[in-house]
């Protein structure tokens, strides 16, 4: 990853608190802050896009769910049961 030098002035109280809470050096602290900002901005753009173009208005995305019961009535395969058990335990691949 290429690196860029940043020189700026910011809120000294916030910086001191972030340093104290995170224990990170300034470079890692700013990397994490930028990462969090980018995730938030991406989320806001996605929400805005969905507000402008809701799924319900898209004929290809808006469809009726099949009536209950679902057409599958077989036993759950053992490998699916095992995968669910591992995921609940936090060990799934």
matplotlib code that plots the C-alpha trace (Angstrom):
import matplotlib.pyplot as plt

x = [0.0, 1.3, 1.5, 0.8, 2.2, -0.5, 0.0, -3.1, -4.5, -7.2, -9.0, -6.3, -8.8, -10.2, -6.7, -5.5, -8.6, -8.3, -4.6, -5.4, -8.3, -6.8, -3.1, -2.3, 0.3, -1.0, -0.5, -2.5, -5.0, -5.7, -5.8, -8.5, -10.4, -10.3, -11.5, -14.4, -15.2, -15.2, -17.4, -19.9, -19.9, -20.4, -23.3, -24.9, -24.6, -26.2, -29.1, -29.5, -29.5, -32.1, -34.3, -34.1, -34.6, -36.4, -36.3, -40.1, -40.0, -37.7, -39.6, -36.7, -36.0, -39.6, -41.3, -43.8, -42.5, -43.8, -46.7, -46.0, -45.0, -42.0, -41.7, -38.9, -40.1, -37.1, -34.8, -32.0, -28.7, -26.3, -23.5, -25.9, -26.8, -23.0, -22.2, -25.0, -23.6, -20.0, -21.2, -23.2, -20.0, -18.0, -15.8, -17.3, -15.1]
y = [0.0, 3.4, 5.9, 9.6, 12.2, 14.3, 17.6, 19.2, 20.9, 19.2, 19.1, 18.4, 17.1, 14.5, 13.5, 13.0, 11.0, 8.8, 8.2, 7.3, 5.0, 3.2, 3.0, 3.4, 5.6, 8.6, 6.8, 3.7, 5.9, 8.0, 4.9, 3.5, 6.8, 7.1, 3.5, 4.1, 7.3, 5.5, 2.8, 5.4, 7.3, 4.2, 3.2, 6.7, 6.4, 3.0, 4.2, 7.2, 5.1, 2.8, 5.8, 7.0, 3.6, 1.2, -2.5, -2.5, -0.3, -2.6, -5.3, -7.6, -7.3, -7.1, -10.5, -12.5, -15.1, -18.6, -19.6, -21.4, -24.1, -23.8, -26.4, -28.2, -30.8, -33.1, -33.7, -31.1, -32.6, -33.5, -31.3, -28.3, -29.1, -29.4, -26.1, -24.3, -25.8, -24.6, -21.1, -20.7, -21.7, -19.2, -21.8, -21.9, -21.5]
z = [0.0, -0.9, 1.9, 1.9, 4.3, 6.0, 7.8, 9.3, 12.4, 14.3, 17.7, 20.3, 22.8, 20.4, 19.2, 22.8, 23.7, 20.6, 21.3, 24.9, 24.1, 21.2, 22.2, 18.5, 16.9, 14.9, 11.5, 12.6, 14.3, 11.2, 9.0, 11.2, 11.3, 7.5, 7.2, 9.5, 7.7, 4.3, 5.6, 7.0, 3.7, 1.7, 3.9, 3.5, -0.3, -0.3, 1.9, -0.4, -3.5, -2.0, -1.1, -4.7, -6.2, -3.8, -4.5, -4.6, -7.7, -9.6, -11.5, -11.5, -7.8, -6.6, -6.6, -4.6, -2.2, -2.7, -0.5, 2.8, 3.2, 0.9, -1.8, 0.0, 2.5, 2.8, 5.8, 6.3, 5.1, 7.9, 6.5, 6.6, 10.2, 11.1, 9.3, 11.2, 14.5, 13.7, 12.7, 15.9, 17.8, 15.7, 13.9, 10.4, 7.4]

ax = plt.figure().add_subplot(projection="3d")
ax.plot(x, y, z, "-o")
ax.set_aspect("equal")
plt.show()
